[in-house]
Amino acid sequence: MLSSRAPAKVNLGLRILGRQTDGYHRLDSLVAFAGVGDLLTLIPGRVTGLTVAGPFGDGLETDDGNLVLRSVAHLSSLIPSLKAGHFTLLKRLPIASGIGGGSADAAAALRLVARLNRLPADHPALREAAARTGADVPVCLASKARVMEGAGEVLGPPLRLPRLFAVLVNPRVAVSTAAVFGRLGLAPGAMLPVPEPAPLPSEHLAAMGIDAFITDVLAPLPNDLEAPARALAPVITEVIDLLAAALGCRLARMSGSGATCFGLFGSCGESTEAARAIRSAHPHWWVEPTILR
């Protein structure tokens, strides 16, 4: 049996630059990956299938509509002799939550099948299958902090970020990505008057303190989907306000298209205490202290 973690993807910042003629939105986003995530296992065999368990597994598709099996199908179309088997997904991340859970699962499936078939991690078929599966799957393939551009398929080099103590909070409200993008009202081919982002000082990022990182890197890179998501799910405002009010919180923001939000803190103790307080006040919410890398 083979296994792989599928860590949550967090958009530390996300600019929408416009909408491409193919309908996809052009973006610029700095992403990091959390210490929390789903777990995917693979038992090699002749028949490819999927079983889903875990706190967020109810109602998930287990047929070809699931991104796990869809990613393997795309890879099989590129490598016809591909060996696979039966997958079991332990779903720990909330669905439709803006932290790339389904995309992370699909990427984990590609990594497992690559190991089974002794494909190198940089095999072009893996990258192609990831791109065919979904816009966030390519960046989840290596699960390393980096800038993603275009519709998500243009990836910058891996980045070493400073140690980011964070709290992830999801109020258990699913938000439709399509509905959030739809509220932007951009026609295909329309571009927004957003200045092209300056290159990140990648060689200095890891040495930055949290305050300098927020001021110099994250402040010029807000999440442009936050306002439309708040309009669709007003509870997002409550989540961000709670995080921002927590002792030691340096920045509170939404990830992706929501509704998961994150707070960045100066120490592990501060993030742990903030998570405890928010979980106590809202026991039905999903609350996880973690480190973003």
C-alpha positions as CSV (number, residue, x, y, z in Angstrom):
1,M,0.0,0.0,0.0
2,L,1.2,3.5,-0.9
3,S,0.2,6.7,0.8
4,S,0.5,10.4,0.3
5,R,-0.6,13.5,2.2
6,A,-2.7,16.1,0.3
7,P,-1.9,19.4,2.1
8,A,-4.2,22.4,2.0
9,K,-3.2,25.1,-0.4
10,V,-3.5,28.6,0.9
11,N,-3.6,31.7,-1.3
12,L,-1.6,34.2,0.7
13,G,-2.6,36.8,-2.0
14,L,-4.6,36.6,-5.2
15,R,-4.8,39.3,-7.8
16,I,-7.3,39.0,-10.7
17,L,-5.6,40.6,-13.8
18,G,-8.5,40.0,-16.2
19,R,-10.2,37.2,-18.1
20,Q,-8.7,35.3,-20.9
21,T,-10.4,34.8,-24.3
22,D,-10.9,31.1,-23.3
23,G,-13.0,32.1,-20.4
24,Y,-10.5,31.4,-17.6
25,H,-9.5,34.3,-15.4
26,R,-5.9,35.5,-15.5
27,L,-4.5,35.6,-12.0
28,D,-1.3,36.2,-10.0
29,S,-1.2,34.4,-6.7
30,L,1.3,33.6,-4.0
31,V,0.5,30.2,-2.6
32,A,1.8,28.3,0.4
33,F,0.9,24.8,1.8
34,A,-0.3,24.0,5.3
35,G,0.6,21.2,7.7
36,V,-3.0,20.0,7.6
37,G,-4.6,18.1,4.7
38,D,-6.3,15.0,3.4
39,L,-4.6,11.5,3.2
40,L,-4.8,9.3,0.1
41,T,-3.7,5.7,0.0
42,L,-3.4,3.4,-3.0
43,I,-3.6,-0.4,-3.1
44,P,-2.2,-1.5,-6.4
45,G,-4.6,-3.7,-8.5
46,R,-6.2,-4.2,-11.9
47,V,-9.4,-2.2,-11.2
48,T,-9.1,1.5,-10.4
49,G,-11.7,2.7,-7.8
50,L,-12.2,5.0,-4.9
51,T,-13.5,4.8,-1.3
52,V,-14.0,8.0,0.7
53,A,-14.0,8.3,4.5
54,G,-13.3,11.0,7.0
55,P,-15.2,14.0,8.6
56,F,-15.8,15.6,5.2
57,G,-16.3,12.5,3.1
58,D,-20.1,12.4,3.1
59,G,-21.7,13.0,-0.3
60,L,-18.4,13.1,-2.2
61,E,-18.5,11.4,-5.6
62,T,-16.6,8.1,-5.8
63,D,-17.0,7.7,-9.6
64,D,-15.3,9.3,-12.5
65,G,-16.6,12.7,-11.4
66,N,-14.1,12.7,-8.5
67,L,-10.8,14.6,-9.3
68,V,-8.8,11.7,-7.9
69,L,-10.0,9.3,-10.5
70,R,-10.2,12.0,-13.2
71,S,-6.5,12.8,-12.8
72,V,-5.6,9.1,-13.1
73,A,-7.8,8.8,-16.2
74,H,-6.0,11.7,-17.8
75,L,-2.6,10.2,-17.0
76,S,-3.7,6.8,-18.4
77,S,-4.7,8.5,-21.6
78,L,-1.1,9.7,-21.9
79,I,0.5,6.5,-20.7
80,P,-1.7,3.6,-21.8
81,S,0.2,0.9,-19.9
82,L,-0.2,2.8,-16.6
83,K,-0.8,0.7,-13.4
84,A,-3.1,2.0,-10.8
85,G,-5.5,0.4,-8.2
86,H,-8.0,1.2,-5.5
87,F,-7.7,4.6,-3.7
88,T,-8.9,5.4,-0.2
89,L,-9.4,9.1,0.6
90,L,-9.5,10.3,4.2
91,K,-11.2,13.6,3.7
92,R,-10.1,16.0,6.5
93,L,-10.4,19.3,4.6
94,P,-13.8,21.0,4.1
95,I,-15.1,20.9,0.5
96,A,-15.7,24.0,-1.7
97,S,-13.6,25.9,0.8
98,G,-10.9,27.8,-1.1
99,I,-7.9,25.7,0.0
100,G,-7.7,23.3,-2.9
101,G,-8.8,20.1,-1.2
102,G,-10.0,18.4,-4.4
103,S,-7.0,19.6,-6.3
104,A,-4.6,18.4,-3.6
105,D,-6.3,15.0,-3.7
106,A,-5.9,14.8,-7.4
107,A,-2.2,15.8,-7.2
108,A,-1.7,13.2,-4.5
109,A,-3.2,10.5,-6.8
110,L,-0.8,11.5,-9.5
111,R,2.1,11.3,-7.1
112,L,1.1,7.8,-5.9
113,V,0.6,6.4,-9.4
114,A,3.9,7.9,-10.5
115,R,5.6,6.1,-7.6
116,L,3.9,2.9,-8.5
117,N,5.0,3.2,-12.1
118,R,8.4,4.6,-11.3
119,L,7.8,7.8,-13.1
120,P,10.1,10.7,-12.2
121,A,8.4,13.6,-10.4
122,D,9.1,15.9,-13.4
123,H,7.7,13.6,-16.0
124,P,5.9,15.8,-18.6
125,A,2.8,13.5,-18.6
126,L,2.3,14.2,-14.9
127,R,2.3,18.0,-15.5
128,E,-0.1,17.5,-18.5
129,A,-2.5,15.3,-16.6
130,A,-2.5,17.8,-13.7
131,A,-3.3,20.7,-16.1
132,R,-6.1,18.8,-17.7
133,T,-7.6,17.9,-14.3
134,G,-7.9,21.4,-12.9
135,A,-6.3,24.8,-12.6
136,D,-5.0,24.3,-9.1
137,V,-3.7,20.8,-9.6
138,P,-0.3,21.7,-11.2
139,V,0.7,23.8,-8.1
140,C,-0.5,21.1,-5.8
141,L,1.7,18.5,-7.6
142,A,4.9,19.5,-5.7
143,S,3.0,21.3,-2.9
144,K,5.7,23.9,-2.5
145,A,5.2,27.7,-2.0
146,R,5.5,29.6,-5.2
147,V,3.8,32.1,-7.5
148,M,1.1,30.8,-9.9
149,E,0.0,32.9,-12.9
150,G,-2.1,32.6,-16.0
151,A,-5.1,30.4,-15.2
152,G,-2.9,28.6,-12.7
153,E,-0.8,26.7,-15.1
154,V,2.2,29.1,-15.1
155,L,4.3,28.3,-12.0
156,G,7.3,30.2,-10.7
157,P,10.2,28.5,-8.9
158,P,9.7,27.1,-5.4
159,L,10.1,29.7,-2.7
160,R,11.4,29.5,0.8
161,L,9.0,31.5,3.0
162,P,9.6,32.7,6.5
163,R,8.0,30.6,9.2
164,L,4.3,31.5,9.1
165,F,2.3,30.5,12.1
166,A,-1.3,30.4,11.0
167,V,-4.9,29.6,11.9
168,L,-7.2,28.3,9.3
169,V,-10.9,28.8,9.9
170,N,-13.9,27.6,7.8
171,P,-17.4,28.3,9.0
172,R,-18.6,25.1,7.2
173,V,-20.2,27.2,4.5
174,A,-19.5,26.0,0.9
175,V,-18.9,28.8,-1.6
176,S,-19.2,28.2,-5.3
177,T,-16.0,29.2,-7.1
178,A,-17.9,29.9,-10.3
179,A,-20.4,32.1,-8.4
180,V,-17.5,34.2,-6.9
181,F,-15.8,34.7,-10.2
182,G,-19.1,35.4,-11.8
183,R,-19.7,38.4,-9.5
184,L,-16.6,40.0,-11.0
185,G,-18.6,40.4,-14.2
186,L,-15.6,40.2,-16.6
187,A,-16.3,39.3,-20.2
188,P,-13.8,37.1,-22.0
189,G,-10.8,39.1,-23.2
190,A,-11.4,41.9,-20.6
191,M,-8.4,43.1,-18.6
192,L,-8.4,45.0,-15.4
193,P,-6.3,48.1,-14.7
194,V,-4.1,46.2,-12.2
195,P,-0.4,46.9,-12.4
196,E,1.8,44.0,-13.2
197,P,3.2,42.6,-10.0
198,A,6.8,43.2,-9.2
199,P,9.0,40.1,-8.9
200,L,9.3,38.7,-5.4
201,P,12.7,39.1,-3.7
202,S,12.9,35.3,-3.4
203,E,16.4,35.2,-2.1
204,H,15.4,37.3,0.9
205,L,11.9,35.9,1.8
206,A,13.0,33.2,4.2
207,A,15.0,35.7,6.3
208,M,12.1,38.1,6.6
209,G,10.3,38.6,9.8
210,I,6.6,38.2,9.8
211,D,5.9,42.0,9.8
212,A,8.3,42.7,7.0
213,F,6.9,39.9,5.0
214,I,3.3,41.2,5.4
215,T,4.3,44.8,4.6
216,D,6.6,44.2,1.7
217,V,5.1,41.0,0.1
218,L,1.5,40.5,1.1
219,A,0.2,44.1,1.4
220,P,0.6,44.7,-2.3
221,L,-1.0,41.4,-3.1
222,P,-4.5,41.3,-1.7
223,N,-7.2,38.7,-2.5
224,D,-9.4,40.3,-5.1
225,L,-12.0,37.5,-4.6
226,E,-12.6,38.4,-1.0
227,A,-15.2,41.1,-1.7
228,P,-17.4,39.1,-4.0
229,A,-17.1,36.1,-1.7
230,R,-18.2,38.2,1.3
231,A,-21.2,39.3,-0.6
232,L,-22.2,35.7,-1.3
233,A,-21.3,34.4,2.2
234,P,-21.4,37.3,4.8
235,V,-20.1,34.9,7.5
236,I,-16.7,35.4,5.9
237,T,-16.6,38.9,7.3
238,E,-17.3,37.5,10.8
239,V,-14.5,35.0,10.5
240,I,-12.0,37.6,9.3
241,D,-13.0,40.0,12.1
242,L,-12.5,37.3,14.7
243,L,-9.1,36.3,13.4
244,A,-8.0,40.0,13.2
245,A,-9.1,40.6,16.8
246,A,-7.1,37.6,18.1
247,L,-4.1,38.5,20.2
248,G,-0.9,38.5,18.0
249,C,-2.7,38.3,14.7
250,R,-0.7,40.2,12.1
251,L,-3.0,39.7,9.1
252,A,-6.4,38.1,8.5
253,R,-7.5,37.3,5.0
254,M,-9.5,34.9,2.9
255,S,-7.9,32.1,0.9
256,G,-8.9,31.4,-2.8
257,S,-12.6,31.9,-3.4
258,G,-13.5,31.1,0.2
259,A,-14.9,30.5,2.6
260,T,-11.7,29.4,4.5
261,C,-9.9,32.3,6.0
262,F,-6.5,32.5,7.7
263,G,-4.7,34.5,10.3
264,L,-1.0,35.0,10.5
265,F,0.6,35.2,13.9
266,G,4.0,36.0,15.4
267,S,4.4,32.7,17.3
268,C,3.2,29.2,17.7
269,G,1.7,30.0,21.1
270,E,-0.3,32.9,19.7
271,S,-1.8,30.9,16.9
272,T,-2.6,27.9,19.2
273,E,-4.3,30.2,21.7
274,A,-6.3,32.0,18.9
275,A,-7.4,28.6,17.5
276,R,-8.5,27.5,21.0
277,A,-10.5,30.6,21.6
278,I,-12.3,30.6,18.2
279,R,-13.0,26.9,18.4
280,S,-14.5,27.4,21.9
281,A,-16.7,30.3,20.6
282,H,-17.7,28.4,17.5
283,P,-17.5,24.7,18.1
284,H,-19.2,23.8,14.8
285,W,-16.6,25.7,12.7
286,W,-13.5,23.9,11.3
287,V,-10.5,25.5,13.0
288,E,-6.9,24.4,12.6
289,P,-3.6,26.0,13.8
290,T,-0.8,25.1,11.4
291,I,2.4,26.3,9.8
292,L,2.4,27.5,6.2
293,R,5.4,26.7,4.1
